[in-house]
Amino acid sequence: MTEIKKPSNNQFIEAKPESKELVELIIEGLQKRKAQDIAILDVSELTTLTDYFVVCSGNSDTQIKAIADSVEEELLEKAGEKAWKKEGLQARSWIILDFINTVVHVMSKDKREFYNIENMWNDAKVTYIENES
């Protein structure tokens, strides 16, 4: 296992080599559109479906869509990766981008509080990314 450096401080999370760059690019895309409360859940030891959930919040349906678009643009431009599956693009209150090894959840604060993904996967290793000021 290799490590991914948190952009905002010096803590680390575990990562498989093929997932490391993907998670880093996702974080860049999220931060470009001011995503809030970014959390990386390492679920690789808990499920065979994916290695990571990256969860963040947006302040409006417009920002939620912009955050999701930014992640897609970042991954396509820098890694040639497209989302395998996308959900929630019309409602814009919870957009899911599935990149196989990593699933991105861009949520409204209300949806995030209600569904509480971090608590649902409470055995996962969680890394929080500090908001850029």
TIMI-2910 file (N, C-alpha, C, CB; in pm, 1 decimal, decimal comma, always signed):
<rs>
+----------+----------+----------+----------+----------+----------+----------+----------+----------+----------+----------+----------+------+
!      n_x !      n_y !      n_z !     ca_x !     ca_y !     ca_z !      c_x !      c_y !      c_z !     cb_x !     cb_y !     cb_z ! resn !
+----------+----------+----------+----------+----------+----------+----------+----------+----------+----------+----------+----------+------+
!    +82,4 !   -117,9 !     +0,0 !     +0,0 !     +0,0 !     +0,0 !    +87,6 !   +125,5 !     +0,0 !    -94,2 !     -0,8 !   +120,4 !  Met !
!    +44,6 !   +225,7 !    -75,6 !   +113,2 !   +354,2 !    -77,2 !    +27,4 !   +454,1 !     -1,1 !   +140,7 !   +402,8 !   -223,5 !  Thr !
!    +69,8 !   +578,4 !     +3,5 !     -2,4 !   +679,1 !    +78,7 !    -40,7 !   +795,7 !     -9,9 !    +80,5 !   +727,2 !   +195,9 !  Glu !
!   -149,7 !   +860,4 !    +26,1 !   -191,4 !   +984,0 !    -38,4 !   -174,9 !  +1094,3 !    +64,2 !   -339,4 !   +975,8 !    -91,9 !  Ile !
!   -105,3 !  +1198,1 !    +28,9 !    -86,8 !  +1310,3 !   +121,1 !   -211,0 !  +1398,5 !   +116,3 !    +41,4 !  +1392,6 !    +85,3 !  Lys !
!   -262,3 !  +1430,8 !   +232,1 !   -373,3 !  +1524,9 !   +238,6 !   -322,5 !  +1661,3 !   +192,9 !   -433,6 !  +1532,3 !   +383,2 !  Lys !
!   -390,7 !  +1726,6 !   +101,6 !   -344,2 !  +1855,9 !    +53,3 !   -334,8 !  +1963,1 !   +160,9 !   -434,1 !  +1903,1 !    -54,2 !  Pro !
!   -418,4 !  +1957,3 !   +264,1 !   -425,2 !  +2066,1 !   +360,2 !   -339,6 !  +2046,5 !   +484,3 !   -565,0 !  +2085,6 !   +401,3 !  Ser !
!   -294,2 !  +1924,6 !   +510,6 !   -207,5 !  +1902,7 !   +625,0 !   -122,3 !  +1779,2 !   +599,8 !   -289,8 !  +1887,3 !   +755,2 !  Asn !
!    -51,8 !  +1731,2 !   +699,6 !    +45,4 !  +1624,4 !   +677,1 !     -1,1 !  +1485,4 !   +719,2 !   +170,1 !  +1656,7 !   +749,0 !  Asn !
!   -132,1 !  +1462,5 !   +733,2 !   -180,8 !  +1328,8 !   +764,3 !   -191,5 !  +1249,0 !   +635,2 !   -317,7 !  +1334,6 !   +837,4 !  Gln !
!   -198,6 !  +1117,0 !   +646,8 !   -200,4 !  +1030,4 !   +529,4 !   -315,3 !   +932,2 !   +536,5 !    -68,6 !   +955,7 !   +515,7 !  Phe !
!   -357,2 !   +882,1 !   +419,0 !   -451,4 !   +771,5 !   +412,1 !   -387,8 !   +661,5 !   +328,9 !   -588,5 !   +816,2 !   +351,7 !  Ile !
!   -431,4 !   +540,2 !   +350,7 !   -380,8 !   +426,6 !   +273,5 !   -442,4 !   +430,0 !   +133,8 !   -412,8 !   +291,5 !   +345,0 !  Glu !
!   -371,2 !   +377,7 !    +33,9 !   -425,8 !   +372,8 !   -101,3 !   -359,3 !   +263,5 !   -181,4 !   -409,1 !   +507,0 !   -171,4 !  Ala !
!   -435,6 !   +204,1 !   -272,3 !   -377,5 !   +113,5 !   -370,1 !   -313,3 !   +200,5 !   -477,3 !   -485,3 !    +15,3 !   -431,1 !  Lys !
!   -204,2 !   +156,8 !   -537,4 !   -134,8 !   +241,9 !   -635,1 !   -225,2 !   +294,1 !   -746,1 !    -21,1 !   +165,6 !   -696,6 !  Pro !
!   -315,5 !   +212,0 !   -798,7 !   -401,4 !   +256,8 !   -909,4 !   -506,9 !   +357,2 !   -864,2 !   -469,7 !   +137,4 !   -973,9 !  Glu !
!   -533,5 !   +366,1 !   -736,6 !   -632,4 !   +459,8 !   -684,6 !   -571,9 !   +592,0 !   -640,3 !   -705,3 !   +397,6 !   -569,8 !  Ser !
!   -443,1 !   +595,0 !   -613,8 !   -378,0 !   +714,0 !   -558,1 !   -398,1 !   +837,5 !   -645,7 !   -229,4 !   +688,0 !   -540,0 !  Lys !
!   -361,9 !   +828,5 !   -770,8 !   -374,4 !   +943,8 !   -860,3 !   -520,6 !   +983,1 !   -878,3 !   -310,9 !   +913,1 !   -996,7 !  Glu !
!   -607,9 !   +884,9 !   -887,7 !   -749,6 !   +912,4 !   -905,5 !   -804,7 !   +996,1 !   -790,1 !   -827,4 !   +781,9 !   -917,7 !  Leu !
!   -775,7 !   +956,8 !   -667,9 !   -823,8 !  +1030,4 !   -550,8 !   -764,5 !  +1171,2 !   -547,6 !   -788,4 !   +954,7 !   -421,2 !  Val !
!   -638,2 !  +1185,3 !   -577,5 !   -574,5 !  +1317,4 !   -578,8 !   -640,8 !  +1409,9 !   -681,6 !   -423,9 !  +1303,9 !   -609,4 !  Glu !
!   -670,1 !  +1357,0 !   -799,9 !   -734,3 !  +1437,5 !   -904,1 !   -877,4 !  +1473,3 !   -865,9 !   -733,0 !  +1362,7 !  -1037,6 !  Leu !
!   -946,7 !  +1381,1 !   -801,6 !  -1082,6 !  +1408,9 !   -755,3 !  -1080,4 !  +1524,3 !   -655,3 !  -1146,2 !  +1282,6 !   -691,4 !  Ile !
!   -987,1 !  +1521,0 !   -562,5 !   -975,7 !  +1628,2 !   -463,1 !   -948,9 !  +1761,9 !   -532,0 !   -863,3 !  +1596,8 !   -361,5 !  Ile !
!   -860,2 !  +1761,9 !   -631,9 !   -833,2 !  +1885,7 !   -706,0 !   -960,3 !  +1938,9 !   -770,3 !   -725,7 !  +1862,2 !   -813,4 !  Glu !
!  -1035,9 !  +1850,8 !   -835,3 !  -1160,8 !  +1891,6 !   -898,7 !  -1261,3 !  +1945,4 !   -799,1 !  -1220,9 !  +1776,0 !   -973,2 !  Gly !
!  -1269,9 !  +1883,2 !   -683,4 !  -1362,0 !  +1928,8 !   -579,0 !  -1322,2 !  +2067,3 !   -529,6 !  -1364,7 !  +1829,1 !   -461,5 !  Leu !
!  -1193,8 !  +2084,8 !   -505,3 !  -1146,5 !  +2211,5 !   -450,4 !  -1157,6 !  +2326,8 !   -549,8 !  -1003,3 !  +2197,3 !   -405,5 !  Gln !
!  -1149,7 !  +2297,5 !   -678,4 !  -1163,4 !  +2403,8 !   -779,0 !  -1299,2 !  +2471,8 !   -772,9 !  -1141,4 !  +2347,2 !   -918,1 !  Lys !
!  -1400,7 !  +2398,6 !   -728,2 !  -1536,1 !  +2454,5 !   -720,5 !  -1582,3 !  +2471,7 !   -576,5 !  -1634,1 !  +2365,6 !   -795,4 !  Arg !
!  -1483,8 !  +2479,5 !   -484,1 !  -1509,6 !  +2511,8 !   -343,5 !  -1602,8 !  +2412,3 !   -273,2 !  -1568,6 !  +2649,7 !   -334,1 !  Lys !
!  -1584,9 !  +2284,2 !   -300,1 !  -1660,7 !  +2181,4 !   -227,3 !  -1628,5 !  +2192,9 !    -78,5 !  -1627,1 !  +2037,6 !   -280,6 !  Ala !
!  -1725,0 !  +2165,7 !     +4,7 !  -1710,0 !  +2178,3 !   +149,7 !  -1703,8 !  +2040,8 !   +215,4 !  -1825,9 !  +2260,2 !   +209,0 !  Gln !
!  -1635,4 !  +2034,2 !   +327,9 !  -1634,4 !  +1915,3 !   +413,5 !  -1599,9 !  +1786,9 !   +336,8 !  -1769,7 !  +1899,4 !   +480,5 !  Asp !
!  -1488,0 !  +1788,6 !   +267,0 !  -1445,7 !  +1673,0 !   +187,4 !  -1396,3 !  +1562,7 !   +280,8 !  -1334,4 !  +1712,9 !    +85,5 !  Ile !
!  -1448,7 !  +1442,8 !   +259,4 !  -1407,5 !  +1326,1 !   +337,6 !  -1374,1 !  +1212,3 !   +241,9 !  -1519,2 !  +1283,0 !   +438,4 !  Ala !
!  -1264,7 !  +1142,5 !   +271,4 !  -1224,8 !  +1025,4 !   +193,1 !  -1242,6 !   +904,4 !   +284,3 !  -1075,1 !  +1037,3 !   +139,4 !  Ile !
!  -1327,9 !   +812,3 !   +242,3 !  -1352,2 !   +690,5 !   +318,7 !  -1283,0 !   +574,9 !   +249,1 !  -1504,4 !   +662,9 !   +334,2 !  Leu !
!  -1187,5 !   +513,8 !   +315,0 !  -1119,0 !   +395,7 !   +262,1 !  -1202,5 !   +274,5 !   +301,4 !   -970,6 !   +384,2 !   +316,6 !  Asp !
!  -1276,0 !   +221,0 !   +203,9 !  -1363,5 !   +106,0 !   +228,5 !  -1307,6 !    -21,7 !   +165,6 !  -1503,8 !   +133,8 !   +173,8 !  Val !
!  -1181,9 !    -16,9 !   +125,6 !  -1121,0 !   -129,6 !    +54,1 !  -1117,6 !   -257,9 !   +136,0 !   -981,0 !    -93,8 !    +12,4 !  Ser !
!  -1113,4 !   -246,0 !   +267,0 !  -1111,7 !   -364,1 !   +353,2 !  -1252,8 !   -409,7 !   +389,5 !  -1032,4 !   -335,3 !   +480,3 !  Glu !
!  -1354,5 !   -330,9 !   +352,8 !  -1492,1 !   -358,3 !   +393,9 !  -1580,7 !   -409,8 !   +282,2 !  -1552,5 !   -235,3 !   +450,5 !  Leu !
!  -1542,8 !   -382,8 !   +156,9 !  -1623,7 !   -423,4 !    +42,6 !  -1534,3 !   -447,4 !    -78,7 !  -1730,6 !   -316,9 !    +10,9 !  Thr !
!  -1581,3 !   -528,8 !   -170,0 !  -1506,9 !   -551,5 !   -294,0 !  -1559,0 !   -462,4 !   -406,8 !  -1515,8 !   -699,1 !   -335,2 !  Thr !
!  -1660,5 !   -381,9 !   -378,5 !  -1722,4 !   -299,4 !   -481,1 !  -1637,8 !   -180,5 !   -522,7 !  -1854,4 !   -251,3 !   -433,4 !  Leu !
!  -1565,4 !   -121,1 !   -429,4 !  -1483,9 !     -2,8 !   -456,6 !  -1378,1 !    +10,0 !   -348,1 !  -1571,6 !   +125,7 !   -463,7 !  Thr !
!  -1280,5 !    +95,1 !   -372,7 !  -1176,8 !   +120,3 !   -272,2 !  -1210,4 !   +241,0 !   -185,1 !  -1041,8 !   +141,7 !   -340,1 !  Asp !
!  -1269,5 !   +344,0 !   -247,5 !  -1293,6 !   +469,7 !   -177,2 !  -1429,0 !   +528,9 !   -208,5 !  -1187,1 !   +569,0 !   -211,3 !  Tyr !
!  -1482,8 !   +597,6 !   -109,1 !  -1590,5 !   +693,5 !   -127,6 !  -1528,3 !   +829,1 !    -98,1 !  -1716,5 !   +662,8 !    -34,3 !  Phe !
!  -1550,5 !   +924,0 !   -186,8 !  -1512,3 !  +1061,8 !   -160,6 !  -1644,0 !  +1137,3 !   -148,8 !  -1417,3 !  +1121,9 !   -274,6 !  Val !
!  -1665,4 !  +1199,6 !    -34,0 !  -1792,1 !  +1265,7 !     -3,6 !  -1765,2 !  +1413,4 !    +20,1 !  -1861,5 !  +1201,1 !   +120,3 !  Val !
!  -1852,5 !  +1498,4 !    -35,3 !  -1840,0 !  +1641,8 !    -10,5 !  -1977,5 !  +1706,1 !    -15,7 !  -1744,9 !  +1708,1 !   -113,3 !  Cys !
!  -1983,2 !  +1832,1 !    +24,6 !  -2108,2 !  +1907,3 !    +23,2 !  -2094,9 !  +2030,0 !    -65,3 !  -2148,6 !  +1948,3 !   +165,5 !  Ser !
!  -2209,3 !  +2068,9 !   -120,3 !  -2220,1 !  +2193,2 !   -194,5 !  -2330,4 !  +2277,6 !   -134,6 !  -2246,6 !  +2166,9 !   -343,6 !  Gly !
!  -2327,1 !  +2407,2 !   -160,3 !  -2422,7 !  +2499,9 !    -98,9 !  -2550,6 !  +2519,9 !   -178,1 !  -2358,0 !  +2631,6 !    -79,0 !  Asn !
!  -2554,0 !  +2480,5 !   -304,7 !  -2673,0 !  +2498,3 !   -387,8 !  -2672,0 !  +2392,2 !   -497,2 !  -2678,5 !  +2642,1 !   -449,2 !  Ser !
!  -2786,1 !  +2374,3 !   -563,6 !  -2791,0 !  +2276,2 !   -671,1 !  -2698,0 !  +2315,0 !   -785,9 !  -2933,8 !  +2261,0 !   -722,0 !  Asp !
!  -2680,2 !  +2445,2 !   -808,0 !  -2588,3 !  +2492,3 !   -911,4 !  -2444,2 !  +2456,7 !   -875,9 !  -2602,4 !  +2644,1 !   -930,9 !  Thr !
!  -2406,1 !  +2478,8 !   -750,3 !  -2270,6 !  +2445,4 !   -709,3 !  -2248,0 !  +2294,2 !   -710,8 !  -2242,3 !  +2501,6 !   -570,0 !  Gln !
!  -2346,7 !  +2216,9 !   -668,8 !  -2333,5 !  +2070,7 !   -668,7 !  -2304,6 !  +2020,6 !   -809,3 !  -2461,5 !  +2003,8 !   -613,4 !  Ile !
!  -2377,8 !  +2071,8 !   -908,9 !  -2354,3 !  +2033,5 !  -1048,5 !  -2216,4 !  +2080,0 !  -1094,5 !  -2463,5 !  +2092,5 !  -1140,2 !  Lys !
!  -2176,9 !  +2201,0 !  -1057,8 !  -2045,4 !  +2254,0 !  -1096,8 !  -1932,3 !  +2170,8 !  -1036,0 !  -2031,7 !  +2401,2 !  -1053,1 !  Ala !
!  -1948,9 !  +2126,8 !   -912,7 !  -1847,5 !  +2043,2 !   -847,2 !  -1834,3 !  +1910,5 !   -921,9 !  -1884,0 !  +2018,2 !   -697,8 !  Ile !
!  -1946,8 !  +1847,6 !   -952,0 !  -1944,0 !  +1719,4 !  -1024,5 !  -1879,4 !  +1737,3 !  -1161,9 !  -2087,5 !  +1662,0 !  -1039,9 !  Ala !
!  -1915,7 !  +1844,3 !  -1232,5 !  -1856,4 !  +1871,1 !  -1364,2 !  -1705,8 !  +1891,8 !  -1352,8 !  -1921,7 !  +1994,7 !  -1428,7 !  Asp !
!  -1662,1 !  +1962,0 !  -1249,8 !  -1519,9 !  +1987,7 !  -1229,6 !  -1441,5 !  +1858,6 !  -1207,7 !  -1500,1 !  +2080,9 !  -1111,3 !  Ser !
!  -1498,1 !  +1768,0 !  -1129,4 !  -1432,5 !  +1638,3 !  -1106,4 !  -1420,4 !  +1562,5 !  -1238,0 !  -1511,3 !  +1553,5 !  -1002,3 !  Val !
!  -1527,9 !  +1558,4 !  -1315,0 !  -1523,9 !  +1488,4 !  -1443,5 !  -1421,3 !  +1550,1 !  -1538,1 !  -1661,8 !  +1489,9 !  -1508,7 !  Glu !
!  -1418,0 !  +1680,9 !  -1546,5 !  -1322,6 !  +1750,0 !  -1634,0 !  -1178,9 !  +1721,1 !  -1591,4 !  -1348,4 !  +1901,8 !  -1632,9 !  Glu !
!  -1152,8 !  +1726,3 !  -1462,0 !  -1018,1 !  +1703,2 !  -1408,9 !   -969,7 !  +1562,6 !  -1444,2 !  -1015,9 !  +1723,4 !  -1255,8 !  Glu !
!  -1054,2 !  +1463,4 !  -1423,4 !  -1014,6 !  +1324,8 !  -1448,4 !  -1000,5 !  +1295,4 !  -1597,8 !  -1116,1 !  +1229,5 !  -1386,4 !  Leu !
!  -1087,4 !  +1352,9 !  -1678,9 !  -1076,8 !  +1330,9 !  -1822,8 !   -951,6 !  +1397,4 !  -1878,6 !  -1201,5 !  +1384,1 !  -1894,5 !  Leu !
!   -926,1 !  +1520,9 !  -1835,6 !   -811,9 !  +1596,3 !  -1885,8 !   -678,4 !  +1537,5 !  -1841,5 !   -821,5 !  +1739,5 !  -1840,4 !  Glu !
!   -667,0 !  +1502,7 !  -1714,1 !   -537,1 !  +1463,7 !  -1660,0 !   -512,2 !  +1313,7 !  -1654,9 !   -522,9 !  +1518,7 !  -1524,2 !  Lys !
!   -619,1 !  +1232,9 !  -1660,4 !   -599,3 !  +1088,0 !  -1650,7 !   -672,8 !  +1010,3 !  -1758,6 !   -643,8 !  +1039,4 !  -1515,9 !  Ala !
!   -748,5 !  +1080,4 !  -1843,0 !   -823,7 !  +1011,5 !  -1947,4 !   -934,4 !   +922,2 !  -1892,4 !   -730,1 !   +929,1 !  -2031,1 !  Gly !
!   -979,6 !   +950,2 !  -1770,7 !  -1082,1 !   +868,7 !  -1703,9 !  -1219,8 !   +932,0 !  -1718,6 !  -1048,3 !   +850,5 !  -1554,8 !  Glu !
!  -1318,8 !   +849,0 !  -1750,8 !  -1458,0 !   +891,2 !  -1752,8 !  -1532,9 !   +815,2 !  -1645,3 !  -1522,1 !   +868,1 !  -1892,2 !  Lys !
!  -1635,9 !   +878,1 !  -1592,1 !  -1719,9 !   +808,7 !  -1493,8 !  -1788,7 !   +691,4 !  -1563,0 !  -1825,6 !   +905,8 !  -1430,1 !  Ala !
!  -1785,0 !   +577,2 !  -1498,1 !  -1851,2 !   +457,3 !  -1549,7 !  -2002,4 !   +474,5 !  -1541,8 !  -1806,6 !   +331,4 !  -1471,0 !  Trp !
!  -2048,1 !   +538,1 !  -1434,3 !  -2189,7 !   +561,4 !  -1414,9 !  -2208,7 !   +692,5 !  -1340,0 !  -2255,3 !   +444,1 !  -1338,8 !  Lys !
!  -2317,4 !   +763,9 !  -1372,6 !  -2350,9 !   +890,2 !  -1307,6 !  -2498,2 !   +886,1 !  -1266,3 !  -2322,2 !  +1012,1 !  -1402,2 !  Lys !
!  -2526,7 !   +937,2 !  -1149,2 !  -2664,8 !   +944,2 !  -1100,1 !  -2689,9 !  +1080,8 !  -1038,6 !  -2693,0 !   +832,1 !   -996,5 !  Glu !
!  -2814,0 !  +1127,8 !  -1046,8 !  -2854,9 !  +1249,5 !   -978,2 !  -2828,2 !  +1378,9 !  -1050,8 !  -2789,3 !  +1255,4 !   -850,2 !  Gly !
!  -2793,2 !  +1372,6 !  -1178,1 !  -2759,1 !  +1495,2 !  -1250,4 !  -2879,3 !  +1588,1 !  -1267,8 !  -2701,6 !  +1460,4 !  -1386,5 !  Leu !
!  -2999,1 !  +1533,0 !  -1274,8 !  -3118,6 !  +1617,1 !  -1292,6 !  -3160,7 !  +1684,1 !  -1161,0 !  -3235,1 !  +1532,8 !  -1347,9 !  Gln !
!  -3165,9 !  +1606,7 !  -1052,9 !  -3213,3 !  +1660,9 !   -924,5 !  -3109,9 !  +1752,9 !   -860,0 !  -3247,6 !  +1546,8 !   -828,5 !  Ala !
!  -2982,3 !  +1721,3 !   -879,2 !  -2870,6 !  +1803,4 !   -830,9 !  -2864,8 !  +1820,6 !   -679,1 !  -2878,2 !  +1938,0 !   -894,0 !  Arg !
!  -2923,7 !  +1730,7 !   -604,1 !  -2910,1 !  +1739,3 !   -459,0 !  -2815,5 !  +1631,4 !   -407,3 !  -3047,3 !  +1726,6 !   -391,3 !  Ser !
!  -2789,9 !  +1529,4 !   -491,3 !  -2693,6 !  +1424,3 !   -458,3 !  -2648,8 !  +1363,5 !   -590,7 !  -2755,8 !  +1314,4 !   -361,4 !  Trp !
!  -2531,0 !  +1400,2 !   -633,1 !  -2475,7 !  +1347,4 !   -758,1 !  -2371,0 !  +1242,5 !   -723,1 !  -2413,7 !  +1461,8 !   -846,3 !  Ile !
!  -2382,3 !  +1127,4 !   -786,7 !  -2287,0 !  +1018,0 !   -766,4 !  -2211,3 !   +996,7 !   -896,9 !  -2359,5 !   +886,0 !   -720,7 !  Ile !
!  -2078,2 !   +997,0 !   -887,5 !  -1990,8 !   +966,6 !  -1001,2 !  -1914,2 !   +839,8 !   -965,8 !  -1892,2 !  +1086,8 !  -1033,8 !  Leu !
!  -1935,3 !   +734,4 !  -1042,0 !  -1872,1 !   +605,6 !  -1013,8 !  -1754,5 !   +585,7 !  -1108,3 !  -1974,1 !   +489,0 !  -1027,5 !  Asp !
!  -1634,2 !   +586,8 !  -1052,7 !  -1512,1 !   +563,5 !  -1129,1 !  -1454,6 !   +424,6 !  -1099,2 !  -1407,9 !   +672,3 !  -1097,6 !  Phe !
!  -1539,0 !   +330,8 !  -1062,0 !  -1507,2 !   +192,0 !  -1026,8 !  -1427,0 !   +184,3 !   -896,8 !  -1429,0 !   +125,0 !  -1140,4 !  Ile !
!  -1299,8 !   +224,1 !   -898,1 !  -1217,6 !   +217,0 !   -776,1 !  -1255,4 !   +322,3 !   -673,6 !  -1071,4 !   +232,0 !   -811,0 !  Asn !
!  -1320,0 !   +428,1 !   -719,6 !  -1358,2 !   +538,5 !   -631,7 !  -1495,5 !   +589,2 !   -673,2 !  -1253,0 !   +653,4 !   -636,3 !  Thr !
!  -1581,9 !   +610,3 !   -573,8 !  -1715,3 !   +664,2 !   -598,1 !  -1723,9 !   +799,8 !   -529,1 !  -1827,2 !   +566,7 !   -546,5 !  Val !
!  -1763,2 !   +901,5 !   -606,5 !  -1771,4 !  +1038,3 !   -555,8 !  -1917,7 !  +1071,8 !   -527,1 !  -1709,9 !  +1139,8 !   -657,4 !  Val !
!  -1943,2 !  +1125,4 !   -407,4 !  -2077,1 !  +1168,3 !   -366,5 !  -2071,5 !  +1318,7 !   -343,9 !  -2125,9 !  +1092,4 !   -236,7 !  His !
!  -2139,9 !  +1395,1 !   -428,5 !  -2149,3 !  +1540,1 !   -412,5 !  -2292,1 !  +1566,4 !   -365,8 !  -2114,4 !  +1619,0 !   -547,9 !  Val !
!  -2306,9 !  +1615,2 !   -242,6 !  -2437,8 !  +1620,0 !   -179,5 !  -2471,0 !  +1758,5 !   -125,4 !  -2444,9 !  +1518,8 !    -68,3 !  Met !
!  -2601,1 !  +1785,9 !   -117,8 !  -2644,5 !  +1903,4 !    -43,6 !  -2618,5 !  +1875,9 !   +104,2 !  -2796,3 !  +1936,2 !    -70,4 !  Ser !
!  -2607,3 !  +1980,0 !   +181,3 !  -2580,8 !  +1961,0 !   +324,6 !  -2694,1 !  +1885,0 !   +392,1 !  -2560,5 !  +2096,5 !   +393,8 !  Lys !
!  -2818,7 !  +1910,3 !   +350,0 !  -2933,6 !  +1839,8 !   +408,2 !  -2928,3 !  +1690,3 !   +378,2 !  -3064,8 !  +1899,0 !   +355,2 !  Asp !
!  -2902,9 !  +1654,2 !   +252,5 !  -2894,3 !  +1512,0 !   +215,0 !  -2778,9 !  +1444,2 !   +287,2 !  -2877,2 !  +1496,6 !    +62,5 !  Lys !
!  -2666,7 !  +1514,8 !   +295,0 !  -2550,2 !  +1455,3 !   +360,0 !  -2576,8 !  +1429,5 !   +508,0 !  -2428,2 !  +1546,0 !   +343,7 !  Arg !
!  -2640,4 !  +1524,5 !   +573,1 !  -2673,4 !  +1507,1 !   +714,5 !  -2773,3 !  +1392,7 !   +733,0 !  -2730,5 !  +1637,7 !   +772,9 !  Glu !
!  -2873,5 !  +1383,9 !   +646,0 !  -2976,9 !  +1282,0 !   +658,2 !  -2921,3 !  +1141,3 !   +634,6 !  -3089,6 !  +1310,4 !   +560,1 !  Phe !
!  -2843,3 !  +1123,3 !   +526,5 !  -2794,4 !   +989,2 !   +491,2 !  -2666,8 !   +950,8 !   +565,4 !  -2769,8 !   +981,1 !   +342,3 !  Tyr !
!  -2589,2 !  +1048,1 !   +608,9 !  -2473,3 !  +1026,4 !   +695,7 !  -2386,6 !   +907,9 !   +651,6 !  -2519,8 !  +1004,6 !   +837,9 !  Asn !
!  -2334,2 !   +916,3 !   +531,6 !  -2253,7 !   +807,9 !   +474,0 !  -2133,8 !   +774,3 !   +562,3 !  -2205,8 !   +846,1 !   +333,6 !  Ile !
!  -2071,1 !   +875,2 !   +620,0 !  -1955,2 !   +848,7 !   +705,1 !  -1991,1 !   +757,4 !   +822,8 !  -1897,0 !   +980,3 !   +757,1 !  Glu !
!  -2110,1 !   +776,0 !   +879,2 !  -2153,4 !   +692,4 !   +990,9 !  -2196,5 !   +553,3 !   +942,7 !  -2268,7 !   +760,3 !  +1066,1 !  Asn !
!  -2256,8 !   +548,6 !   +824,4 !  -2299,6 !   +420,5 !   +767,6 !  -2179,3 !   +327,5 !   +745,9 !  -2374,5 !   +443,3 !   +634,1 !  Met !
!  -2066,4 !   +386,0 !   +707,5 !  -1942,4 !   +311,8 !   +686,1 !  -1845,9 !   +343,5 !   +800,5 !  -1878,7 !   +347,1 !   +547,4 !  Trp !
!  -1892,7 !   +331,6 !   +923,9 !  -1814,1 !   +375,4 !  +1038,6 !  -1688,1 !   +293,6 !  +1063,7 !  -1898,8 !   +371,8 !  +1159,9 !  Asn !
!  -1672,1 !   +178,8 !   +999,2 !  -1548,4 !   +101,6 !  +1012,1 !  -1442,7 !   +144,1 !   +910,7 !  -1577,7 !    -46,4 !   +996,1 !  Asp !
!  -1479,3 !   +233,6 !   +820,5 !  -1385,6 !   +280,6 !   +718,6 !  -1283,3 !   +376,0 !   +781,5 !  -1461,4 !   +350,9 !   +602,7 !  Ala !
!  -1164,8 !   +379,0 !   +721,8 !  -1065,3 !   +479,4 !   +759,1 !  -1107,7 !   +609,0 !   +690,1 !   -917,3 !   +435,6 !   +717,5 !  Lys !
!  -1126,7 !   +713,7 !   +768,0 !  -1176,2 !   +840,0 !   +712,6 !  -1068,2 !   +946,8 !   +723,3 !  -1305,1 !   +885,9 !   +785,6 !  Val !
!  -1048,3 !  +1019,0 !   +614,9 !   -957,0 !  +1132,8 !   +612,5 !  -1038,1 !  +1253,8 !   +570,5 !   -835,0 !  +1108,4 !   +515,6 !  Thr !
!  -1033,1 !  +1359,2 !   +651,1 !  -1102,8 !  +1483,4 !   +618,5 !  -1003,3 !  +1581,8 !   +558,5 !  -1171,4 !  +1544,0 !   +744,5 !  Tyr !
!  -1046,8 !  +1649,5 !   +454,5 !   -965,3 !  +1750,2 !   +388,4 !  -1014,1 !  +1886,9 !   +435,2 !   -972,7 !  +1736,8 !   +232,1 !  Ile !
!   -922,8 !  +1967,0 !   +487,3 !   -960,8 !  +2099,6 !   +534,5 !  -1007,1 !  +2185,9 !   +418,0 !   -843,6 !  +2166,8 !   +607,5 !  Glu !
!  -1110,1 !  +2266,1 !   +442,9 !  -1159,9 !  +2359,0 !   +341,7 !  -1053,4 !  +2463,5 !   +312,9 !  -1291,8 !  +2426,5 !   +387,6 !  Asn !
!  -1038,6 !  +2496,9 !   +184,8 !   -945,9 !  +2603,3 !   +147,9 !  -1011,5 !  +2736,1 !   +179,2 !   -905,7 !  +2594,8 !     -2,4 !  Glu !
!   -936,4 !  +2827,8 !   +234,1 !   -992,9 !  +2959,1 !   +269,4 !   -957,6 !  +3059,8 !   +164,1 !   -942,8 !  +3006,8 !   +406,5 !  Ser !
+----------+----------+----------+----------+----------+----------+----------+----------+----------+----------+----------+----------+------+
</rs>
